[in-house]
């Protein structure tokens, strides 16, 4: 049995689900947060939300393709599980870190905008 092909198939199926599901959830649930961050300006919030979603998809597609380059030969069910968990886990962890960085950045922007808004009144 060719475990490499099986690993590729599972890798793509798992990442396809993760990328599409997480992207949709972040896009939907991020909108109110962004509206608050940008002081109720829905136009700017929606634009930033679309930029973030585009960046999310581009990052995932690129990282998924790059990960394929660094792939050992899979010759057993144990290696199948190890390679699959390492590749998927690395991508999910990286996305989590990027998400935290985005949230921290947006909170800082929101605080700066609110403090600037109160000092100008």
C-alpha positions in Angstrom: 0.0 0.0 0.0 1.2 3.5 -0.9 1.0 5.4 2.4 2.3 8.6 0.8 -0.8 8.9 -1.4 -3.1 8.1 1.5 -1.3 10.7 3.7 -1.7 13.4 0.9 -5.4 12.6 0.6 -6.0 12.8 4.3 -3.8 15.9 4.6 -5.7 17.8 1.9 -9.1 16.7 3.3 -8.3 17.7 6.8 -6.8 21.1 5.8 -9.6 21.8 3.4 -12.1 21.4 6.2 -10.0 23.3 8.7 -9.3 26.2 6.3 -12.8 26.6 5.0 -14.6 26.1 8.4 -12.2 28.3 10.5 -12.2 31.0 7.8 -16.0 31.1 7.7 -16.2 31.3 11.5 -13.6 34.0 11.8 -15.2 36.0 9.1 -18.7 35.8 10.5 -17.7 36.3 14.2 -15.0 38.8 13.5 -17.4 41.4 12.0 -18.9 42.7 15.2 -15.4 42.8 16.8 -14.1 44.8 13.9 -17.1 47.1 13.9 -16.4 47.9 17.6 -12.7 48.3 16.9 -13.4 50.8 14.1 -16.0 52.8 16.2 -19.1 51.6 14.4 -17.7 52.2 10.9 -19.2 49.2 9.1 -17.6 50.0 5.8 -14.1 50.0 7.2 -14.8 46.9 9.4 -16.2 44.9 6.4 -13.2 45.9 4.2 -10.7 44.9 6.9 -12.6 41.7 7.5 -12.4 40.8 3.8 -8.7 41.7 3.8 -8.1 39.4 6.8 -10.0 36.6 5.1 -8.0 36.9 1.9 -4.8 36.9 3.8 -5.9 33.9 5.8 -6.7 31.9 2.7 -3.5 33.0 0.9 -1.4 32.1 3.9 -3.0 28.7 4.2 -2.7 27.9 0.6 0.9 28.9 0.5 1.9 27.2 3.7 0.1 24.0 2.6 2.0 23.9 -0.6 5.3 24.7 1.0 4.7 21.9 3.5 4.4 19.4 0.6 8.1 20.1 -0.3 9.3 18.9 3.1 7.7 15.4 3.1 9.4 12.2 4.0 8.5 8.9 2.5 5.7 7.3 4.5 6.0 3.6 4.7 3.8 2.5 7.6 0.6 3.3 9.5 2.7 4.8 12.3 4.6 7.1 10.0 1.3 8.0 8.4 -0.1 9.2 11.7 3.2 10.9 12.7 3.6 12.8 9.4 -0.1 13.7 9.2 -0.3 15.0 12.8 3.0 16.9 12.5 2.0 18.7 9.2 -1.6 19.5 10.2 -0.6 20.4 13.8 2.1 22.8 12.6 -0.4 24.6 10.3 -3.1 24.8 13.0 -0.6 26.1 15.6 0.8 28.7 13.1 -2.8 29.8 12.4 -3.6 30.1 16.1 -0.5 32.2 16.7 -1.3 34.5 13.7 -4.9 34.8 14.9 -3.6 36.0 18.4 -1.3 38.5 16.7 -4.2 39.9 14.6 -6.4 40.2 17.7 -3.7 41.9 19.7 -3.1 44.3 16.8 -6.8 45.1 16.4 -7.3 45.7 20.1 -4.3 48.1 20.1 -5.8 49.9 17.0 -9.2 50.1 18.7 -7.7 51.5 21.9 -5.7 54.0 20.0 -8.7 55.2 18.0 -10.9 55.5 21.1 -8.2 57.4 23.1 -7.7 59.7 20.1 -11.4 60.2 19.7 -11.9 61.1 23.4 -9.0 63.6 23.4 -10.4 65.4 20.4 -13.7 66.1 22.0 
